[in-house]
Amino acid sequence: MANIKSAKKRIDVIDKKTAINKAYKSKIATSVKKYKLAVDNNDANAQAILNETFSLIDSAVSKGILLKTTANRKKSRLSSYKKQA
């Protein structure tokens, strides 16, 4: 455990940022699940959900939550999911 005041503050900041990042990643995962469910059910809104998911992923990259390569991999796999199904 940290004894120095500034180290204690950093721990608090890191905990807050971790919670925010975790919530954002959870939002992305939920959107991916919605898209896969829509594709499996041949839903007409699948493309709209895919665009929303791409938007979430891109904003995660700009906020530093995801790496660019990770985001590109996720988007590529989502794009090819419709072809597989």
PEUR-V619456 format. One record per residue. N is the residue number from 0. RES is the residue in one small letter. NEAR is the number of other C-alpha atoms within 12 Angstrom. Layout:
((N RES NEAR) (N RES NEAR))
This chain:
((0 m 8) (1 a 11) (2 n 10) (3 i 10) (4 k 11) (5 s 11) (6 a 13) (7 k 14) (8 k 14) (9 r 17) (10 i 17) (11 d 15) (12 v 14) (13 i 15) (14 d 14) (15 k 14) (16 k 17) (17 t 17) (18 a 15) (19 i 18) (20 n 21) (21 k 18) (22 a 16) (23 y 25) (24 k 26) (25 s 19) (26 k 22) (27 i 32) (28 a 20) (29 t 20) (30 s 26) (31 v 31) (32 k 20) (33 k 25) (34 y 33) (35 k 29) (36 l 22) (37 a 22) (38 v 26) (39 d 18) (40 n 14) (41 n 14) (42 d 17) (43 a 14) (44 n 18) (45 a 26) (46 q 22) (47 a 17) (48 i 26) (49 l 34) (50 n 20) (51 e 22) (52 t 32) (53 f 29) (54 s 20) (55 l 28) (56 i 36) (57 d 27) (58 s 22) (59 a 27) (60 v 23) (61 s 14) (62 k 17) (63 g 19) (64 i 26) (65 l 23) (66 l 17) (67 k 18) (68 t 14) (69 t 17) (70 a 26) (71 n 18) (72 r 17) (73 k 25) (74 k 26) (75 s 17) (76 r 19) (77 l 32) (78 s 24) (79 s 15) (80 y 22) (81 k 22) (82 k 12) (83 q 11) (84 a 15))
